[in-house]
């Protein structure tokens, strides 16, 4: 699953708006992913649009 960052407000130094991130885990309205620095962190789902990998790949 892919998480497309809709907003990086308050996390400008570790998330990029419009960038896709690989989802590691989903739990209780939060998503675990590796941020721009490569650190695994939990973020609220409201910042992201979730897509299946097949939907995110374009030719």
PEBEL-V154424 format. One line per field, one symbol per residue. phi: phi as a letter, one per 40 degrees, with the letter a starting at -180 (. if undefined). psi: psi as a letter, one per 40 degrees, with the letter a starting at -180 (. if undefined). burial: + if it has 24 or more other ideal C-beta (glycine too) atoms within 12 Angstrom, else -. A space follows every 10 residues. Layout:
phi=???
psi=???
burial=???
//
This chain:
phi=.bbcccabdg bdcbbbcgcc bcccabafgb bcaccccgcc acbccccbbc acdccccbc
psi=iihhhdhehe fdeeihheih ihhdihhfei hhihadeehh ihiideeihh iiddddhi.
burial=--+++----- +---+---++ +-+------- +-+-+----- --+-+-++-+ ---------
//
